[in-house]
Amino acid sequence: MEFSELLIKRRSIRNFQDREIPLSLIREIIRDSCLAPNAANRQPWRFIIVNKRDRVEKLARESKSNLLKDLENNPTSLLKNYETILRNESYNVFYNAPCLVYITGPKDVRSLDVDCALAASYLMLAATTRGLGTCWVAFGSRIKNPDILKEIGLPADHRIVAPIILGYPEEIPEPPKRNEPQILKIIQ
Ligand SMILES: Cc1cc2nc3c(=O)[nH]c(=O)nc-3n(C[C@H](O)[C@H](O)[C@H](O)COP(=O)(O)O)c2cc1C
């Protein structure tokens, strides 16, 4: 695939085929994601793979219920904009995906968000070249239940930066419209 085609094909996918992903393929994609640039080559990213649809769904329920609690505690938060969808019983924040990768890392690494976001970008592109669809789902990061945190093996001193769902797409949509680049100044 040409790189420009890859950029078009990498879309946020929210509708997946009923097909599992071989674990070896997920490992390959994660390996590719680690080629991302990162501060001082510290590579602080750590990965949690949930390659079972019902476990992904359990995490979706946990995160969604915490989002709703947060909204009740803080009705003026930005979450208010998403209240209708969050209150929709059939809304699964992970869109019934067969696989989820949490990109996490130690809380005390200052560049963690940037490093993990770059790894996430690479991961999404690497998945696309292998015919997979992905979506970064910020709504899926609110995991608080201690038993569930233990189950996914998130160390106490780590935090989730990027929840990325993966699966074989039902279809690849056209890219949502982008604005013209806002170039503030050209000096030449
Ligand atoms: C940091 C971040 C958080 C996101 N969170 C969500 C989310 O919670 N749910 C969702 O459906 N999409 C989420 N997305 C996907 C965006 O909606 C999507 O990237 C955007 O609409 C552009 O579409 P494209 O990815 O196909 O180019 C997120 C994307 C990013 C980068």
The ligand as a Tripos MOL2 file, in Angstrom:
@<TRIPOS>MOLECULE
LIG
   31    33     1     0     0
SMALL
NO_CHARGES

@<TRIPOS>ATOM
      1 C1         -7.4740   11.2400   21.6830 C.3       1 LIG1
      2 C2         -8.6240   10.6510   20.8990 C.ar      1 LIG1
      3 C3         -9.7590   10.2250   21.5650 C.ar      1 LIG1
      4 C4        -10.8190    9.6460   20.8690 C.ar      1 LIG1
      5 N1        -11.8960    9.1470   21.5590 N.ar      1 LIG1
      6 C5        -12.9160    8.5870   20.8840 C.ar      1 LIG1
      7 C6        -14.0090    8.0050   21.6110 C.ar      1 LIG1
      8 O1        -14.0510    7.9850   22.8360 O.2       1 LIG1
      9 N2        -14.9880    7.4260   20.8820 N.ar      1 LIG1
     10 C7        -14.9690    7.3890   19.5190 C.ar      1 LIG1
     11 O2        -15.8950    6.8490   18.9290 O.2       1 LIG1
     12 N3        -13.9320    7.9270   18.8090 N.ar      1 LIG1
     13 C8        -12.9200    8.5130   19.4610 C.ar      1 LIG1
     14 N4        -11.8490    9.0310   18.7570 N.ar      1 LIG1
     15 C9        -11.8210    8.9720   17.2860 C.3       1 LIG1
     16 C10       -12.1080   10.3520   16.6690 C.3       1 LIG1
     17 O3        -13.4760   10.6300   16.7940 O.3       1 LIG1
     18 C11       -11.6760   10.3090   15.1850 C.3       1 LIG1
     19 O4        -10.2750   10.1490   15.1190 O.3       1 LIG1
     20 C12       -12.0650   11.5980   14.4370 C.3       1 LIG1
     21 O5        -13.4630   11.7290   14.3660 O.3       1 LIG1
     22 C13       -11.4920   11.6260   13.0220 C.3       1 LIG1
     23 O6        -11.8740   10.4650   12.3050 O.3       1 LIG1
     24 P1        -10.7540    9.5280   11.6500 P.3       1 LIG1
     25 O7        -10.0080    8.8780   12.7880 O.co2     1 LIG1
     26 O8        -11.4890    8.5200   10.8220 O.co2     1 LIG1
     27 O9         -9.8510   10.3910   10.8400 O.co2     1 LIG1
     28 C14       -10.7630    9.5680   19.4470 C.ar      1 LIG1
     29 C15        -9.6180    9.9870   18.7770 C.ar      1 LIG1
     30 C16        -8.5470   10.5050   19.4840 C.ar      1 LIG1
     31 C17        -7.2910   10.9020   18.7470 C.3       1 LIG1
@<TRIPOS>BOND
     1     1     2 1
     2     2     3 ar
     3     2    30 ar
     4     3     4 ar
     5     4     5 ar
     6     4    28 ar
     7     5     6 ar
     8     6     7 ar
     9     6    13 1
    10     7     8 2
    11     7     9 ar
    12     9    10 ar
    13    10    11 2
    14    10    12 ar
    15    12    13 ar
    16    13    14 ar
    17    14    15 1
    18    14    28 ar
    19    15    16 1
    20    16    17 1
    21    16    18 1
    22    18    19 1
    23    18    20 1
    24    20    21 1
    25    20    22 1
    26    22    23 1
    27    23    24 1
    28    24    25 2
    29    24    26 1
    30    24    27 1
    31    28    29 ar
    32    29    30 ar
    33    30    31 1
@<TRIPOS>SUBSTRUCTURE
     1 LIG1         1 GROUP 0 **** ****
